[in-house]
Amino acid sequence: MSDNYTVYVRKMEELRVAREAGRPLRGQLEEILDVVRDCEARWALDDRLGRER
């Protein structure tokens, strides 16, 4: 593997980390949206099970 590729991979990782550090609320927002998706999926399942009874 060339030195250029190794440097490129390292620089891209540094860039990714810097972007994430610059957006501290992004992770929290993603967690909240995951909870909302779970709730919506459960409500849909409850609705389907409720209609079958």
C-alpha positions in Angstrom: 0.0 0.0 0.0 1.4 3.4 -0.9 2.2 6.0 1.7 -0.3 8.4 0.1 -3.1 6.0 0.7 -2.2 5.6 4.4 -2.0 9.4 4.8 -5.3 9.8 3.0 -7.0 7.3 5.3 -5.6 8.9 8.4 -6.6 12.4 7.2 -10.2 11.3 6.4 -10.5 9.8 9.9 -9.2 13.1 11.4 -11.8 15.0 9.3 -14.6 12.7 10.4 -13.7 13.1 14.1 -13.4 16.9 13.7 -16.9 17.1 12.1 -18.5 15.0 14.8 -16.8 17.1 17.5 -18.2 20.2 15.8 -21.7 18.8 16.0 -22.2 17.6 19.6 -26.0 17.6 19.4 -26.1 15.3 16.3 -25.6 12.2 18.3 -28.4 13.2 20.8 -30.7 14.0 17.9 -30.1 10.6 16.3 -30.8 8.9 19.6 -34.1 10.8 20.0 -35.1 9.9 16.4 -34.3 6.2 17.1 -36.7 6.3 20.1 -39.4 7.9 18.0 -39.0 5.3 15.3 -39.2 2.5 17.9 -42.4 4.0 19.4 -44.0 4.4 16.0 -43.2 0.8 15.1 -44.7 -0.4 18.4 -47.8 1.7 17.9 -48.3 0.4 14.4 -47.9 -3.2 15.8 -50.4 -2.4 18.6 -52.9 -1.0 16.1 -52.6 -4.2 13.9 -53.0 -6.5 16.9 -55.9 -4.5 18.2 -57.8 -4.8 14.9 -57.3 -8.5 14.8 -59.0 -9.1 18.1 
